[in-house]
Amino acid sequence: MFTYEVVIAAMLLSSPGDDVPERIEPWITAIHPAIVALAIEAEILDPRAASGYFASDWSWSQDLLALRGQCASLQSAPMLADCHQLPPLGFCSCMLTANREFREELKRRAACDMVHREEIIAAIDDTDAMYHVWAAVAYAQTRHYDVTMRRQSLHAVRRMIGPEAFYAGTLPPPLPLWAIPRR
């Protein structure tokens, strides 16, 4: 790729708005490989979906607008390299299983313990919040998912736990430990 192709591709991908100037059309045939390559490099297009973009002359503007939308929506999302600081998928699956089993136990307790019912319901809410964090980590770690979905999941994790905890790789426990009965 030539430098001008990359510059034009970057401009086309990052341009705001929902319109594509018609005078760009003659350039698209020459420039679309650079657009696709840059979109893959910027993790706004999954490499497995790349062959479907700019496949026909009549859809180039829709394809470009779709990539622009992806670029805008993922602008503040972490890159996939940030997955390395989070637990692997197998570990996340175990934590999610423990979370759901604990939630079921809390539901059983709530049905028969009227004295502590409010605290148990609060523990169920905390368990659900922790589940959402761990599920988002699991989605981000699932390699056969689309790159955009994985980045959106990373963004959700960072939003739920905060940037400091996210970049430190510090996740909440999978269960509200305060709600585990002591014997």
Secondary structure as UniProt FT lines:
FT   HELIX           3..14
FT   HELIX           22..24
FT   HELIX           25..41
FT   TURN            42..43
FT   HELIX           47..52
FT   TURN            53..54
FT   HELIX           57..59
FT   HELIX           60..73
FT   TURN            74..76
FT   HELIX           80..85
FT   HELIX           89..112
FT   HELIX           117..141
FT   TURN            143..144
FT   HELIX           147..161
FT   HELIX           163..168
FT   HELIX           177..179
//
